Each structure stands twice: as C-alpha cells, then as structure tokens.
Amino acid sequence: MASSQIYIFSTIIVSAIIAGVVFFLRKGQPAKKLSRLAALAFAFVLAGIIFSENRWVGYGLMGIGIILAIIDIIKNKKNK
C-alpha cells in the first residue's frame, strides 16, 4: 500500500471517528443545518483529500476550505 493511500485511509477513519463522537454527544440536541459557506468549505477540504496525489492541488483545496471555514466561524460569531 502506497503512503498516499495510507494517508487517505487514515484521514477517512479519523473523520468517521470524529463524526461518531459528535453524533453521540449531541444526541438530545436538535441538529443545526450547515450554512452554505460551511458546506462549501467542507467540499473543498474533501476535494483536497481526494486530489492529494498532486500536492499543490490538494493542499491548495484544503487551504481554501480552511479559510472558508474560518470566515464562516467569524461570521457566525458576529451574528450572535
């Protein structure tokens, strides 16, 4: 198994574990919908993981996703 495949597999496993923990901790609370900006950030991060074979493209997409997520966090903090 190549190192890039191990990286992708471990990223998927860690993401599934985090999703499971969040799901069980928020069981009694109503779920909040993702904002459009957060959904777009999530899509960019996933695209970065998928296209990780080309490092510039993968890291660039992940970077864009993280920047969008930070903008969404700041935007939501100001609204509260």
N, C-alpha and C positions, 0 to 999 in steps of 0.2 A: 504494500500500500504506500503510495507516494505521500510526501509530507503535506502537500496541499490538500489531499483527500482527508488526511487525519485532522488537519485544521478545520475543514468544513464540517466534518462529522462531529468534532468536539464542540464547535460553535452551535450546531443544531441541538446537541444533547444539553448544553448549558442553557440555551434558550428555552427548551422544553421544561427543564427543572425550575427555572425562574417563573415561567408561566404557571406551572403547577403550584408553586408556593403562593403566588399572588392569588390564584383561584381559590385556594383553601383558606387563606387569611381573610379574604373579602366575601366569604360565603353569605353572610347575613346582610351585607350592604347592597343597595341597588347599584347596578353597573352603570358607569358613565360611558357615554359614547366618545369615540376618538374624534378630535377635531380634524378638519381637512388637512391642516398643516402637520399634525402629528401622524396622520395616516400616510402623508407624502414622505415624511421623514423616515417612517418605518419601511416604506417601499424602497427608498434609496439605500438604507442600510442592508436590507435583504438583497438588493441588486448588487451591492458591493461584495457581499459574501458569495453570491453566485458567480460573479465575474472576477474572483480573486486570483485567477491564474495570471492575468495581466495586472501586475501590482499597481501601476499608475491608475488604471481604470477602477480597480477595486477599492483602493484607498481613497481615490477621489470621490467615488459614490458614497462611501461610508462617511467621509468628511462632510459632504453636503447634507447627508441625513442627520448627522450630529448637530451641525449648525442650525438646521431647520427645527430640530427638537429643542435646542436651547432657546431659539426665538419663540417657539410655542410656549415654553415654560415661562419666559419673561412676560409674554403677552397675557397669559392666564393669571399670573400674579398681580398684574396691574388691574385686571378686571375685578378682582376680589377686594 
